[in-house]
Amino acid sequence: MRKTVILLVVLLGCIPVTAFAQKQFFFKDGRFVVAQFTDLHWTPQSAKCAETAATIRAVLKAEQPDIAVLSGDVVTEDPAMEGWKAVVAIFNEAKVPFVVTMGNHDAEYMTKDDIYDFLLKSPYYVGAKGPEEIMGCGNCVIPVYDSPNKGKVEALLYCMDSNDYQPNKLYGAYDWIHFDQIEWYRKQSARFTAENGGVPVPALAFFHIPLLEYNELADDGKTFGNALEGVASSRINSGMFSSFIEMKDVMGVFVGHDHDNDYIGIDKGIALGFGRVTGTDAYGSLTRGARIIELFEGKSKFDTWIATPAGREAEYYYPSGLNSEEAQTMDYLPAMKAVPGKHGVAYTYYEGKCKRVEDIASCQVVKKGTMENISIEEATVTDHFAYDFRTLIQIPEKGVYRFYTFSDDGSVLYIDGKLVVDNDGGHSARRSEGKIALEKGLHELRVLYFEDYMGQELEVGYSGRNILETPLPDSMLYLPE
């Protein structure tokens, strides 16, 4: 089996036998932990290097990661070789496997080829120079297996060079991940998917410069963490993000570059996160540390948090987008003291013109009844109608839940009389969402919806800490008394 695994990696062209043979990665008790250190800005002649080293050692000792990823701007002053020797020595002494992706400053002081030639001499370096025929250096993918005996790939870590600068200022200062790199990623992803019976293997991607799509998260109200500066991305949309979407394997992208950002959010199902700046000589006001990502075997799921020498900061959960801070601070609504009866949803169907949900009350009541789930399919006209849905929802465990409506036109969702989702007004199909903390048990759920004209649609769903986002299932809905 060991020979088969090594041969597979060689055929995939991602990690040479010498590097792969130094360390194979496996889930332990269903977990695999990655520590992302970023922007060390190691300055060999600076006394602050001792503090940077102490930060790294403290995090490694406390978190015991299976692998460390250094996501760029590692050594950023001369003498560069002296700096790289000092950084590598930290991981060698700690006996922690590590991999490096290039930042925009690294090649200013030492060529990328020379950097990787040196890195590959370390018995704990597990990356590669990457294919010579594509842009950048250090492009590689690291598989994580279920166990030494079975040899099934359960997760992937893509490490890529986001390059540094490009000469045409019309396109902005920073370079981007190029098409040949993207093609390489797509081929690796497709092969691992094929080997997995056509099912994409859950993956993470690491590089230095944030994608243009990080700008879509800025000020969206859904990120978690510190956002103290703008996004210094390339101004060119490289197509990397759309490839992650199409290949359906990458759950999260983790970068550095912006030292005063360490936030994370979800865009179109993919988590986009910053690491925590590590180097004392780097600019920025945040306490130095690292981002920790914990993967779960056999699941498209991870938990992540910031670790510093002082301890951990609040956890963020993918794919729910929830976090431990809100779970501790939000007020939980108590469950009803009732026993579930028959499954279903009670509804009142109206006809009449509405511009907002409040207008429903003035419409004509046409019909009342029950149905299996929230649906507008029984509407007898195509425009100018409305519904008032009422049901009891069975919450499986105490926690924070995210509810959403996707509607054309307006909709609002209440739980126990509290407005959770406001998707009101006349509009084309769009999504709105909200969070609420609920005790285990039955809760009153009410959805108001109206259709004005030109198109009609309504979907209501939820997610939780341990629940992937899904439309509300029939099995958790009960008729109100």
Salt bridges, closest charged atoms under 4 A:
ASP39 OD1 - HIS41 NE2 3.65
ASP39 OD1 - HIS208 NE2 3.90
ASP39 OD1 - HIS259 NE2 2.98
GLU63 OE1 - ARG312 NH2 2.96
ASP66 OD1 - LYS28 NZ 3.20
ASP73 OD2 - HIS41 NE2 3.44
ASP73 OD2 - HIS208 NE2 3.20
GLU93 OE1 - ARG57 NH2 3.57
GLU108 OE1 - HIS105 ND1 3.09
ASP113 OD1 - LYS129 NZ 3.68
ASP117 OD1 - LYS129 NZ 2.82
GLU154 OE2 - LYS152 NZ 3.60
ASP161 OD2 - LYS112 NZ 2.72
ASP164 OD2 - LYS112 NZ 3.85
ASP175 OD1 - HIS178 NE2 2.81
GLU183 OE2 - LYS187 NZ 3.65
GLU216 OE1 - LYS268 NZ 2.92
GLU246 OE1 - ARG186 NH1 2.93
ASP262 OD2 - ARG276 NH2 2.78
ASP267 OD1 - LYS268 NZ 3.11
GLU294 OE2 - ARG31 NE 3.64
ASP303 OD2 - ARG465 NH2 2.75
GLU313 OE1 - ARG276 NH2 2.99
GLU326 OE1 - LYS435 NZ 3.04
ASP388 OD2 - ARG390 NH2 3.55
ASP388 OD2 - ARG446 NH2 2.85
ASP416 OD2 - HIS443 ND1 2.63
ASP424 OD2 - ARG356 NH2 3.20
GLU433 OE2 - LYS222 NZ 3.95
GLU433 OE2 - ARG402 NH1 2.49
GLU433 OE1 - ARG431 NH2 2.76
GLU439 OE2 - LYS398 NZ 3.85
ASP452 OD2 - LYS355 NZ 2.83
ASP452 OD1 - HIS384 ND1 3.40
GLU469 OE1 - ARG431 NH2 2.76
